[in-house]
Amino acid sequence: MIDDLDLGFDEQERGEKGRHRRGAVLRRQGKSGGGRGKTLLALALALVLLGGIGGGAYYGFDRIQNYLVTPDYDGSGTGEVTVQIKQNALIADMADTLVAADVVKSTKAFIEAAEANSRSKNIQPGTYKLRKQMSGEAAVVAMLDLKNKVVNGLTIPEGRTAKNIYKLLSEKTDIPVKDFETAAKDPEALGVPDWWFTRSDGKKVKPSVEGFLFPDTYEIPPKATAETVLKLMVDNFLSVTGDMKFADRVQAERGGVTPYEALIVASLAQAEAGNPDDLGKVARVAYNRVYGEFPCNCLEMDVTVNYYLELTGQKTKTSKEMTASELDDPKNPYNRKLRGLVPTPINNPGKQALEGAMDPPPGKWLFFVAIDKEGHSAFAETYEQQRRNEQKAKEAGII
């Protein structure tokens, strides 16, 4: 009978934790009512049962009590410990992290305290200064107090190259740029799955972290290394694209284009679109030029040339400033006239650019040009239409 009781409580606890892992923060009904009463009743029945079996069975009392009573520390804890809550962490994930750091005694203690506090949904990812051996309730309250949050935030804008990101990170963290460059040499060690580096066009892939450093605002952990910071950004990329089902949808809907190739297209759109409204349309142009009826099946986008200039330590230029030899340098692997997509993404695109590459609007456009000061572009299927749009851009003083 004792085994039967154990089995029942194990299943109940697993079920309860599973519900939280699916993203729900359940509200407890009657904090001091039914739940506690049932626990006390069950404990009483267990005591009667053990008493009936005999004094020798009392060895099992502590074990049963652990199932019936939530293991929890008392009070606000002692000392100090730094805990990092990751992006998109659920309450159950937070609980696991806190138990591992000995902030709370059990995951259940934190989960129940979060259930009882309607503000717990406001707990944000980031780094917190907490104490060891806190009660679940005290831990929840502490994490809702912004005074305990370590603010060391850095915003990475959409469309920055990895090289530019290393400079921003170095300025904020005092970690040398070379450390970031060294850590970035092995993208798979930073968490990028090897299946990402797959192309359908037969071109060899040299794994690069470019494209996987997701633009966002990050809380840089104390004593962070270049590797831990880049891992944080890669993890965020994988989380965002996972929630979007980016890889699955690209493979199902883009006619043989791989997720990596779609990531390259997202980076092109991020660089070329002057307004977020046009991200999907620019992605469609890229697909049409490379896989459609464009004569050279090449991109003919000057932004790829600029990426190569930055990559090789040269000054980037406007289209008007670029020379013919720079535009069509045969030694440049990012040459705008080369057939197919460029070797890697040319920057780190944001979510809207990723959405545009994953699900671009239908259209046969092959050309576009900015026509207003807000950066909106006009799109054309033929070069004749493009010439008319260019005239509008000139009249508006854009080109």
Secondary structure by P-SEA (a helix, b strand, c coil): caaaaaaaaaaaaaaaaaaaaacccccccccccaaaaaaaaaaaaaaaaaaaaccccccaaaaaaaaaccccccccccbbbbbbbcccccaaaaaaaaaaacccccaaaaaaaaaacccccccccccccccccccaaaaaaaaacccccccbbbbbcccccaaaaaaaaaaaccccaaaaaaaacccccccccccccccccccccccccccccccccccccccccaaaaaaaaaaaaaaaaaaaaaaaaaaaccccccaaaaaaaaaaaaaccccccaaaaaaaaaaaaacccccccccccaaaaaaaaaaabbbbbcccccccccccccccccccccccccccccccccaaaaaaaaccccccccccccccccbbbbbbccaaaaaaaaaaaaaaccc
